[in-house]
Protein backbone atom coordinates (compact mmCIF):
# COMPACT_ATOMS: atom_id res chain seq x y z
CA UNK A 1 0.00 0.00 0.00
CA UNK A 2 1.42 3.37 -1.00
CA UNK A 3 1.75 6.07 1.66
CA UNK A 4 -0.61 8.99 1.33
CA UNK A 5 0.87 12.46 1.20
CA UNK A 6 -0.49 14.63 3.98
CA UNK A 7 -1.59 18.02 2.78
CA UNK A 8 -2.81 20.61 5.17
CA UNK A 9 -1.77 23.04 7.82
CA UNK A 10 0.67 22.19 10.57
CA UNK A 11 1.10 24.35 13.66
CA UNK A 12 4.45 25.76 14.72
CA UNK A 13 6.38 24.17 17.57
CA UNK A 14 5.72 27.27 19.67
CA UNK A 15 1.96 26.90 19.17
CA UNK A 16 2.04 23.21 20.03
CA UNK A 17 4.06 23.82 23.20
CA UNK A 18 1.61 26.54 24.24
CA UNK A 19 -1.33 24.18 23.64
CA UNK A 20 0.29 21.44 25.73
CA UNK A 21 0.96 23.97 28.52
CA UNK A 22 -2.75 24.90 28.41
CA UNK A 23 -3.72 21.25 28.92
CA UNK A 24 -4.65 20.45 25.33
CA UNK A 25 -3.79 17.17 23.63
CA UNK A 26 -1.86 17.36 20.36
CA UNK A 27 -1.10 14.87 17.60
CA UNK A 28 2.50 14.65 16.43
CA UNK A 29 3.03 12.85 13.13
CA UNK A 30 6.24 11.58 11.65
CA UNK A 31 7.29 11.65 8.03
CA UNK A 32 5.35 9.65 5.46
CA UNK A 33 8.65 8.04 4.41
CA UNK A 34 9.12 6.66 7.93
CA UNK A 35 6.41 4.94 9.96
CA UNK A 36 3.76 7.45 8.84
CA UNK A 37 1.96 7.40 12.18
CA UNK A 38 0.82 9.88 14.78
CA UNK A 39 1.25 10.04 18.54
CA UNK A 40 -1.17 11.66 20.99
CA UNK A 41 0.77 13.88 23.39
CA UNK A 42 -0.39 15.73 26.48
CA UNK A 43 1.10 16.98 29.73
CA UNK A 44 1.08 14.55 32.65
N, C-alpha and C positions, 0 to 999 in steps of 0.2 A: 504494500500500500504506500503510495507516495505521500510525503508530508505536505500538508496544506500551508501555504504562505499566509501568515497573519497580517492583515492590513487593518489599521485603525490607529487610534491615539493611545500613546503610552504616557504616563505621568512622569515627571522628573523625580529623581531620587529625593530631592528636598521635599517635594509634595508627599511622597510616600512615607518618608520619615515623620512628617508632621501628622499625617493620618494615623500612623501607628501610635504616636504619642497621644493622640486624642481618643485612643481606644478602638479605632476602626480596624477591621481585618482587610488585608490586601492580598492580591494574588500576584506572585512573582513567577514569570515564565522564563524558561531557558530558550536557547536558540533552536529553531526548527531543524538544524543540522545535527543537533545533539539528541537529547532524549525527547524533546518537544513536549514537555509536560509543565504543569504549573504547581506551585506550592502555596497553600494558604498560610499566611503569616500574621500573627498578632502578638501584642505584648502580653507577657505572663502576669 
